[in-house]
Amino acid sequence: MARDPKQWNVSFGLLLSDPQIQRSVKDIIIHENYHYPSHNNDIAVVRLSSPVLYTSNIRRACLPETSYAFPPNSDVVVTGWGTLKSDGTSPNILQKGLVKIIDNKTCNRKVVYDGAIKPGMLCAGFLEGSVDACQGDSGGPLVGADYKGTWFLAGIVSWGDECALPNKPGVYTRVTHYRDWIMSKTGL
């Protein structure tokens, strides 16, 4: 990842070819214990040059409390501009997929990820395959709504074994695990 903020812009909206709003990046703060190619501590905070106003197509996801639980089998939504299949092409329209939270014990089974899932990670998808994040979606949101309809950021697209394969759900950075780190870097 290029760490120079001047190399990055952030687009907001539904169409990649005609973003509704763009912002330059003021600062990129990468977790101090992230060391590529490890997937541990796979999180960064991006500060924008100026605020973004919400619209019908641009909405926020709230930062959950550390104790907030996204129960296994609950519905969550992943969105992104990534490829639609492994080694495929990228779409021009923002994609979304409805997936389910998979508990870490299941995700750590030998036939799934064989113990690779750490406490700061979260699995979501389907053990039979079918819906998943894919190449180019990394860094994107995994969100879930509470009973009041408030959306919370459950995870950040991190890694997986290709896309939508059986027994290979998407693996996300677990946001609740890093809430204190996020707060310390943003002052929220």
C-alpha positions in Angstrom: 0.0 0.0 0.0 1.3 3.4 -0.9 1.7 5.4 2.3 1.9 8.8 0.7 -1.5 10.4 1.2 -1.0 12.5 -1.9 -1.3 9.4 -4.0 -4.8 8.7 -2.9 -8.3 10.1 -3.4 -11.5 8.8 -2.0 -14.7 8.6 -4.1 -18.2 8.5 -2.6 -21.3 7.4 -4.5 -22.6 4.5 -6.5 -20.8 4.8 -9.9 -17.0 4.5 -10.2 -17.0 6.4 -13.5 -18.9 9.4 -12.1 -18.4 9.7 -8.4 -20.7 12.0 -6.6 -18.0 13.4 -4.3 -14.3 13.0 -4.1 -11.9 13.9 -1.3 -8.1 13.9 -1.1 -6.5 12.0 1.7 -4.8 14.1 4.4 -3.2 11.3 6.4 -2.9 7.5 6.5 -2.3 5.8 9.8 -1.4 2.2 9.5 -1.5 0.0 12.6 2.0 0.0 14.1 2.0 -3.8 14.5 0.9 -4.6 10.9 3.6 -6.4 9.0 2.8 -7.6 5.5 2.2 -10.4 4.5 0.7 -11.2 7.9 -3.0 -10.6 8.2 -2.8 -9.6 11.9 -3.6 -6.0 12.7 -4.7 -5.4 9.1 -6.2 -2.0 9.8 -5.5 1.6 8.9 -7.3 4.9 9.5 -7.6 7.4 6.6 -8.2 11.1 7.3 -9.8 13.1 4.6 -9.0 16.6 3.5 -12.5 17.8 4.3 -15.8 16.4 5.7 -18.3 14.5 3.6 -22.0 15.3 3.7 -24.4 12.4 3.8 -26.9 11.9 1.0 -29.4 9.2 0.0 -26.4 7.4 -1.7 -23.7 8.3 0.9 -24.4 7.0 4.4 -22.4 6.4 7.5 -21.7 3.3 9.5 -21.3 3.7 13.2 -18.3 2.5 15.1 -19.5 -0.3 17.5 -18.6 -0.4 21.1 -15.9 -3.0 22.0 -18.6 -5.2 23.7 -21.0 -5.0 20.7 -21.7 -8.5 19.4 -22.4 -9.5 15.8 -23.9 -13.0 16.5 -23.1 -16.0 14.4 -25.5 -16.4 11.5 -26.6 -12.8 11.6 -27.0 -10.9 8.3 -24.3 -8.5 7.3 -23.6 -6.7 4.0 -20.2 -6.3 2.2 -19.8 -3.7 -0.5 -17.0 -3.0 -2.9 -15.6 -2.3 -6.4 -13.7 -5.6 -6.5 -13.8 -8.3 -9.2 -17.0 -10.4 -9.5 -14.9 -13.6 -9.5 -11.3 -14.6 -9.0 -9.1 -13.1 -11.7 -12.3 -11.4 -13.2 -12.9 -7.8 -14.2 -14.0 -5.0 -11.9 -17.5 -3.5 -12.2 -18.4 0.1 -12.7 -21.3 0.0 -10.2 -20.8 -0.5 -6.5 -21.6 -4.2 -5.6 -23.1 -5.5 -2.4 -23.5 -9.0 -1.1 -25.6 -10.2 1.8 -23.5 -12.7 3.9 -23.7 -14.3 7.4 -21.4 -14.0 10.3 -19.5 -17.3 10.9 -18.1 -17.9 14.4 -14.3 -18.2 14.7 -14.5 -21.7 16.1 -16.2 -22.9 12.8 -13.9 -20.8 10.7 -10.9 -22.3 12.4 -11.9 -25.9 11.6 -9.3 -27.9 9.6 -11.4 -27.9 6.4 -12.0 -24.1 6.6 -8.9 -22.1 7.7 -7.2 -24.6 10.0 -6.6 -22.3 13.0 -5.5 -19.2 11.0 -8.4 -17.0 12.4 -7.2 -14.9 15.3 -9.3 -12.8 17.8 -8.9 -9.7 15.7 -10.5 -11.4 12.7 -14.1 -12.2 11.7 -15.4 -14.6 9.1 -18.5 -13.9 7.0 -20.0 -15.7 4.0 -21.4 -19.1 3.5 -19.6 -22.5 4.0 -21.2 -23.7 0.8 -19.6 -20.7 -1.0 -21.7 -18.5 -3.4 -21.3 -14.9 -2.0 -18.1 -13.2 -0.9 -15.8 -10.2 -1.2 -13.2 -10.6 -4.0 -9.9 -9.1 -5.3 -10.1 -5.3 -5.1 -12.6 -5.2 -2.2 -9.9 -5.1 0.5 -10.3 -2.3 2.9 -14.0 -2.1 2.2 -16.8 -2.3 4.8 -18.8 -5.2 6.3 -21.8 -3.7 8.0 -24.7 -5.0 10.1 -27.8 -3.3 11.3 -29.1 -3.4 14.9 -32.8 -3.8 15.8 -33.4 0.0 15.3 -31.9 0.0 11.8 -28.7 1.7 12.8 -25.7 0.4 10.7 -22.5 -0.6 12.4 -19.1 -1.4 11.0 -18.5 -5.1 11.8 -15.5 -5.7 9.7 -13.0 -4.5 7.1 -12.4 -6.8 4.1 -9.0 -8.4 4.7 -8.3 -11.7 3.1 -9.7 -15.1 1.9 -8.9 -18.0 -0.3 -9.9 -16.9 -3.8 -13.6 -15.8 -3.9 -16.8 -17.6 -2.8 -15.3 -21.1 -2.6 -16.9 -23.7 -0.4 -15.4 -23.7 3.1 -13.5 -20.5 2.4 -15.6 -17.6 3.6 -14.3 -14.0 3.6 -12.0 -13.0 6.4 -12.4 -9.5 7.8 -10.6 -7.3 10.4 -12.9 -7.4 13.5 -13.6 -3.7 14.2 -14.7 -4.2 17.8 -11.3 -5.7 18.5 -9.6 -2.5 17.3 -12.1 0.1 18.6 -9.7 1.4 21.2 -6.9 1.7 18.7 -9.2 3.6 16.2 -10.3 5.9 19.0 -6.7 6.6 20.0 -5.8 7.5 16.4 -8.8 9.6 15.5 -9.8 11.2 18.8 -13.5 10.3 18.2 
